[in-house]
Amino acid sequence: MTAESKQWYMEYKIHNNRPGLLGDIASMLGMLGVNILTINGVEGQRRGMLLETDDDDKIRILGEMLQKASNITITAFRPPKLVDILAVRHGRYIDRDSDDRKTFRFTRDELGLLVDFLGEVFKREGNQVIGLRGMPRVGKTESIIASSVCAAKRWTFVSSTLLRQTVRSQLSEEEMNPDNVFIIDGIVSTIRSNEKHYNLLQDIMNLPSTKVIEHPDIFVRESGYTFDDFHMIIELRNNPNEEIIYDTFTTSYTDDI
């Protein structure tokens, strides 16, 4: 019986990028029978590789051999996480809050990376509540829709201001499909809604499905939900130094993508 192949993520920092270094590492992998699936530079002097092998002992031997190499230092050697796969694919790591590990930060010039990330998250089954922070017109709704397309998922607007203010009080059976991605504007659903809408919102929040809530801080402030109900928070800014301030647009709300 053939052993099942497993993937591994290997990352190393280069101290001396001498000619032939990558070739030497590739040759070492070839001799051990470890396949290179993807390789790319990952920020600065680091390189990431997605590897595949059907023998864990080969990975152990490879790790021991590379620990003795003087030109590189191994910085990661593990079964790949989603952030590892995307780091190799895009050549950069997603900015993740060091204190709140469920918060991920993106800027507008990283929309491709954000869409790729959310697209992979949307493919997961079961209940997911994702908060999306950002100022008006930064690309929030655009990113959710594009990510739904990448995940081959239908999306349902529960509340929105994409074209005009939308506050749904009921959804069709097709729209209530748990496999859909539900898009909720946290300001519209809590400050500018009615009782029928809020009852619908509670039904949707109880579905085993993916919900993306724009302006999660207002949603938590004005509802009975807390940040413990969120599985992930995404922050999207026009630039890394932009401050997300809700007071500037909660009173006269005209948000779009």
Phi, psi and omega in degrees: 000127182283132179293147180286136179287143178237151177260149178224148174252125177239131178228139179219151177263134183265123177267324180221099185278067182286155176302135177089000183298310180298322179297322179296317180293318179298321178295319178299317178296319180297319180296327180275351182078028177259124183274141173266115179274316181212146176217141179196156171289141180233090174058111175068226184267028178251149177230139180243147179224138166262122184246161178217134177205157178256012184222111180296333179296328178295323178292319178298314180296317179300316179299318180294321180292318184286336177296337181269353181289136184270339184273347182224161172231126179289124180252345177202138177206097189199164168302137189291136169268169179301319181295330177291314180300317181288329178297318178290322183292321187253350179077019178204152177272148172288137179285115183242134182298128184288334180268312178256095190291350179266008177255126181239138185244137178224156170247166186299330179284000176250023183301324178299317178294318179298314181297318178298316180297307181295325178302318177292321179295318182296336180288343181288145180270160176093186185286127174219126175245117186242126176265142180231107179268148175166153178287166178303145174063026179268342178119020185296299183295321177304317182293320181296315181295314180298322179292324177297319178298316179299325181273001183058041179246146171279151178241149181232123175279119174269319173209146186190164170230028185301306177251314173210166184295125180244124175228101184278140176252346175204156178231152177288167179300321179295320180291333181275009179300123181300344180280351178284162171262120182265125182255123185234128173270114186297334179281311181298317185288340183249322184266326189243030183244183177234181186296320180298319179295318183294325176295318176298317180302317179296321178298318181292320180296336179272352179287146174281070189216178178268124176241130176246120185248111175285145182060057184297333181295318178290321179302315180291319182296324188257004182229183178271005181271159179233173179291345174293338179282348182267138178267339184200144175238128176252133174245126181238122183235157173291327176209162186300335184265359182292135177263132179271107184241116185281334184299337184284344183219009177279336181278317176240084194269115178226042184293146170219195184284000000 
